[in-house]
Amino acid sequence: MSEEYKSPLNAHGIRCFNSAGMGTKLSSLLHISSAVVLPPNTRQVVTSGQTGMREDLSYPSSLVEQFDLAFANVEASLAAAGVQDGFYAVYQMTSYHVGGLSGGEVDEAMEFVVQKYFGKNRPAWTGVGVTELYGEAKVEITAYATLVD
């Protein structure tokens, strides 16, 4: 049996669910939802892939800083489209990671950005390991959010 839980996304009319057992455990561990349900007539905003690139188009060597910049760049893209609540309006995202999805500096970077950007929000989130990304990017994120009038 699934469980519906309270989420910042509820303010956007989105309902969040976790499957019993493993889904609930992974939700706590990885800060994700098993599934989300969008209300009818919801306006959606989709970002292009955002990396941890600085304003001068360079990349920091620190993976934590690249993750932080990638998340900040997603928020800036959402704000440009009129999304006021940043990651609290994100219901789904896909992240691409060079060099693996967990361990060492990746875990440190993930913990940092989850605490800084997500609060109690747990979007549906897919992480994909890749061999390379644009330039010196180590992470790239595409986000899906709702736009509330």
C-alpha positions as CSV (number, residue, x, y, z in Angstrom):
1,M,0.0,0.0,0.0
2,S,1.3,3.5,-0.8
3,E,1.4,6.4,1.5
4,E,0.5,10.0,0.6
5,Y,2.5,12.5,2.6
6,K,2.5,16.2,3.2
7,S,5.0,18.1,1.0
8,P,5.7,21.8,0.0
9,L,4.4,20.7,-3.4
10,N,0.9,20.4,-1.9
11,A,0.8,24.3,-2.1
12,H,0.9,23.8,-5.9
13,G,-1.9,21.2,-5.9
14,I,0.6,18.3,-6.4
15,R,0.1,15.1,-4.4
16,C,3.1,13.1,-3.4
17,F,3.3,9.3,-2.8
18,N,5.8,6.7,-1.7
19,S,5.3,3.0,-2.3
20,A,5.3,0.9,0.9
21,G,8.6,-0.6,2.1
22,M,11.4,0.3,-0.1
23,G,9.8,3.4,-1.5
24,T,9.3,4.9,2.0
25,K,12.9,3.9,3.0
26,L,14.4,5.5,-0.2
27,S,12.3,8.6,0.3
28,S,14.0,9.2,3.6
29,L,17.5,8.2,2.4
30,L,17.6,9.9,-1.0
31,H,15.0,12.7,-0.4
32,I,12.8,11.5,-3.2
33,S,9.2,10.7,-3.9
34,S,8.1,7.4,-5.5
35,A,5.5,9.3,-7.6
36,V,3.8,12.6,-7.8
37,V,0.3,13.5,-9.2
38,L,-0.2,16.8,-11.0
39,P,-3.6,18.5,-10.8
40,P,-5.5,19.1,-14.0
41,N,-4.7,22.4,-15.9
42,T,-1.4,22.8,-14.2
43,R,1.1,25.0,-15.9
44,Q,4.5,23.4,-16.1
45,V,8.0,24.8,-16.4
46,V,10.9,22.7,-17.7
47,T,14.5,23.8,-17.6
48,S,17.2,22.9,-20.0
49,G,20.1,21.0,-18.5
50,Q,21.9,23.3,-16.0
51,T,25.5,22.7,-15.1
52,G,27.7,24.1,-12.3
53,M,29.1,26.8,-14.6
54,R,30.1,30.2,-13.2
55,E,29.0,33.5,-14.6
56,D,32.4,33.7,-16.4
57,L,31.7,30.4,-18.1
58,S,34.3,28.5,-16.0
59,Y,33.8,25.5,-13.8
60,P,35.1,25.2,-10.2
61,S,37.2,22.1,-9.5
62,S,35.2,21.4,-6.3
63,L,32.4,19.0,-6.9
64,V,30.4,20.5,-4.0
65,E,30.7,23.9,-5.6
66,Q,29.7,22.6,-9.0
67,F,26.6,20.9,-7.5
68,D,25.7,24.2,-5.6
69,L,26.1,26.2,-8.8
70,A,24.1,23.7,-10.9
71,F,21.2,23.9,-8.4
72,A,21.5,27.7,-8.2
73,N,21.4,27.9,-12.0
74,V,18.2,25.7,-12.0
75,E,16.6,28.1,-9.6
76,A,17.7,31.1,-11.7
77,S,16.1,29.5,-14.8
78,L,12.9,28.7,-12.9
79,A,12.8,32.3,-11.7
80,A,13.3,33.6,-15.2
81,A,10.1,31.7,-16.2
82,G,8.2,33.1,-13.2
83,V,8.5,30.3,-10.7
84,Q,8.6,32.0,-7.3
85,D,9.2,29.0,-5.0
86,G,12.5,27.6,-6.5
87,F,13.0,23.9,-5.7
88,Y,9.8,23.9,-3.6
89,A,7.9,24.0,-6.9
90,V,10.1,21.2,-8.5
91,Y,8.2,18.0,-8.7
92,Q,10.6,16.0,-11.0
93,M,14.2,16.3,-11.9
94,T,16.9,14.3,-13.7
95,S,20.6,14.7,-12.7
96,Y,23.5,13.4,-14.7
97,H,26.7,12.7,-12.9
98,V,30.2,12.2,-14.2
99,G,32.2,9.6,-12.2
100,G,29.3,7.9,-10.4
101,L,26.2,8.5,-8.4
102,S,27.5,8.0,-4.8
103,G,30.5,7.8,-2.6
104,G,33.0,10.3,-1.2
105,E,32.7,13.8,-2.7
106,V,29.4,13.0,-4.5
107,D,27.7,12.1,-1.3
108,E,29.0,15.3,0.3
109,A,27.8,17.4,-2.6
110,M,24.4,15.7,-2.6
111,E,23.9,16.2,1.1
112,F,24.9,19.9,0.8
113,V,22.5,20.7,-2.0
114,V,19.6,18.7,-0.6
115,Q,19.9,20.5,2.7
116,K,20.3,23.9,1.0
117,Y,17.6,23.7,-1.7
118,F,15.0,21.1,-0.9
119,G,13.8,21.6,2.7
120,K,11.0,19.2,3.1
121,N,10.4,18.8,-0.7
122,R,11.0,15.4,-2.2
123,P,10.5,15.5,-5.9
124,A,10.6,12.4,-8.1
125,W,14.3,12.3,-9.0
126,T,16.3,10.2,-11.4
127,G,20.1,10.1,-11.2
128,V,22.1,8.9,-14.2
129,G,25.8,8.1,-14.3
130,V,27.5,9.3,-17.5
131,T,31.1,9.4,-18.8
132,E,31.2,13.1,-19.7
133,L,29.2,16.3,-20.0
134,Y,29.7,19.7,-21.6
135,G,33.0,21.3,-20.9
136,E,34.3,20.4,-17.5
137,A,30.9,19.9,-16.0
138,K,30.6,17.0,-13.5
139,V,26.8,17.4,-12.9
140,E,23.9,18.6,-15.1
141,I,20.3,18.9,-13.9
142,T,16.9,19.2,-15.7
143,A,14.0,20.2,-13.5
144,Y,10.2,20.2,-13.9
145,A,8.2,22.6,-11.8
146,T,4.7,24.1,-11.5
147,L,3.9,27.7,-12.1
148,V,1.3,29.1,-9.7
149,D,-0.5,32.3,-10.7
